[in-house]
Amino acid sequence: MRTKTIQDIGKKFAKWCNHQIEEMGLGLASGTPGSGNGKLKGDSYCNLPFLLEFKSERDPHWKGNIEQARREAAQGNWDKDKWVLVQRDPDTSQENPQAFAIMDYIEFLKLLKKNKEADPVIKTANRELKWKVKRFIDYGKSLLNELE
């Protein structure tokens, strides 16, 4: 069995990350065509609104990796603030990794706000509305009885 190179380990992690995007139902995701040769930026070719940079390192270089993600987001037809660094936890196996997403804090808050707006929660019971709905149902039942 041949020894895995650093590039093989990185490609395997990128494949795992892209598979997770697809498993969550967020659309198709694959490795970026021509990644590394300067044509397209980021490590994932998908429809997410963020540039994704994947790193699988024994000793994570957080600062340098964040700088790379920010730089590529600024260069690659992306909003310069819409980047995510996905870093594999070096204490987990490569076959079943745990990963962390690191992103701009304000963009994170915007995602939370957008999620909250998309899923409104009724905070208090509206007694008047409940009474109107009950009257509507009773009226509908009486109307059906008359028609029969």
C-alpha positions as CSV (number, residue, x, y, z in Angstrom):
1,M,0.0,0.0,0.0
2,R,1.4,3.3,-1.0
3,T,2.0,6.1,1.5
4,K,-0.5,8.9,1.4
5,T,0.8,12.2,0.5
6,I,-0.3,15.5,2.1
7,Q,-2.2,16.2,-1.1
8,D,-4.0,12.9,-0.9
9,I,-5.1,13.6,2.6
10,G,-6.3,17.1,1.7
11,K,-8.3,15.7,-1.3
12,K,-9.9,13.1,0.9
13,F,-11.0,15.7,3.4
14,A,-12.3,18.0,0.6
15,K,-14.3,15.1,-0.8
16,W,-15.7,14.4,2.7
17,C,-16.7,18.1,3.1
18,N,-18.4,18.2,-0.3
19,H,-20.2,15.0,0.4
20,Q,-21.6,16.6,3.7
21,I,-22.9,19.6,1.7
22,E,-24.8,17.2,-0.6
23,E,-26.0,15.1,2.3
24,M,-27.6,18.2,3.9
25,G,-29.5,18.8,0.7
26,L,-27.7,22.0,-0.1
27,G,-27.1,21.1,-3.8
28,L,-24.2,19.5,-5.7
29,A,-20.7,20.1,-4.5
30,S,-17.4,19.0,-5.9
31,G,-13.8,20.0,-6.0
32,T,-13.2,23.3,-7.7
33,P,-12.0,22.7,-11.3
34,G,-8.4,24.0,-11.6
35,S,-8.1,24.7,-7.9
36,G,-4.6,25.6,-7.0
37,N,-3.6,26.9,-10.4
38,G,-5.0,30.3,-9.9
39,K,-8.1,30.1,-12.2
40,L,-10.9,29.5,-9.7
41,K,-10.6,30.1,-6.0
42,G,-11.7,28.0,-3.0
43,D,-11.8,24.3,-2.6
44,S,-15.5,23.6,-3.3
45,Y,-17.5,24.2,-6.4
46,C,-21.0,24.5,-5.1
47,N,-23.9,26.9,-5.0
48,L,-23.3,28.1,-1.4
49,P,-22.9,31.9,-1.1
50,F,-19.5,31.4,0.6
51,L,-16.0,30.6,-0.7
52,L,-15.0,27.4,1.1
53,E,-11.4,26.6,2.0
54,F,-10.7,23.1,3.4
55,K,-7.7,22.3,5.6
56,S,-6.7,19.0,7.1
57,E,-3.4,19.6,9.0
58,R,-1.7,17.9,11.9
59,D,-0.8,21.3,13.3
60,P,-3.4,23.8,12.1
61,H,-2.0,27.1,11.0
62,W,-5.1,29.1,11.9
63,K,-3.9,32.6,11.1
64,G,-2.4,31.7,7.7
65,N,-5.4,29.6,6.7
66,I,-7.8,32.4,7.6
67,E,-5.7,34.9,5.6
68,Q,-5.7,32.5,2.6
69,A,-9.5,32.2,2.8
70,R,-10.0,35.9,3.1
71,R,-7.5,36.6,0.2
72,E,-9.2,34.1,-2.1
73,A,-12.6,35.4,-1.3
74,A,-11.5,38.9,-2.3
75,Q,-9.9,37.6,-5.5
76,G,-12.4,35.1,-6.7
77,N,-15.6,37.1,-7.6
78,W,-16.9,36.7,-4.1
79,D,-17.9,39.2,-1.5
80,K,-14.7,39.6,0.4
81,D,-16.5,38.9,3.7
82,K,-18.2,35.7,2.5
83,W,-15.6,33.0,3.2
84,V,-15.5,29.9,5.5
85,L,-12.5,28.0,6.6
86,V,-13.3,24.4,7.3
87,Q,-10.6,22.9,9.5
88,R,-10.4,19.2,10.4
89,D,-9.8,18.6,14.1
90,P,-6.4,16.9,14.0
91,D,-7.4,14.8,17.0
92,T,-10.0,12.9,14.9
93,S,-9.5,10.3,12.3
94,Q,-9.3,11.1,8.6
95,E,-11.9,8.4,7.9
96,N,-14.5,10.0,10.3
97,P,-13.3,13.6,10.9
98,Q,-14.8,16.3,13.0
99,A,-14.5,19.7,11.4
100,F,-14.9,23.3,12.5
101,A,-16.2,26.1,10.4
102,I,-14.5,29.5,10.9
103,M,-16.0,32.6,9.4
104,D,-16.4,36.3,9.8
105,Y,-18.4,37.0,12.9
106,I,-20.8,39.6,11.3
107,E,-21.5,37.1,8.5
108,F,-22.3,34.5,11.1
109,L,-24.8,36.9,12.8
110,K,-26.4,37.7,9.4
111,L,-27.0,33.9,8.9
112,L,-28.6,33.6,12.3
113,K,-30.8,36.6,11.6
114,K,-31.8,35.3,8.2
115,N,-32.6,31.9,9.8
116,K,-34.7,33.5,12.5
117,E,-36.7,35.6,10.0
118,A,-37.4,32.5,7.9
119,D,-38.8,30.5,10.8
120,P,-41.1,32.9,12.8
121,V,-42.2,31.7,16.2
122,I,-45.5,32.7,17.8
123,K,-44.4,33.8,21.2
124,T,-47.8,34.3,23.0
125,A,-51.1,32.7,22.5
126,N,-53.6,35.0,20.8
127,R,-56.9,34.3,22.6
128,E,-58.9,36.5,20.2
129,L,-57.6,34.7,17.1
130,K,-58.4,31.3,18.7
131,W,-62.0,32.4,19.4
132,K,-62.4,33.7,15.8
133,V,-61.1,30.4,14.4
134,K,-63.4,28.4,16.6
135,R,-66.4,30.5,15.5
136,F,-65.3,30.1,11.8
137,I,-65.2,26.3,12.2
138,D,-68.6,26.2,14.0
139,Y,-70.1,28.4,11.2
140,G,-68.6,26.2,8.5
141,K,-70.1,23.1,10.2
142,S,-73.5,24.6,10.4
143,L,-73.3,25.7,6.8
144,L,-72.5,22.2,5.7
145,N,-75.4,20.8,7.7
146,E,-77.8,23.2,5.9
147,L,-76.5,22.3,2.5
148,E,-77.0,18.5,3.1
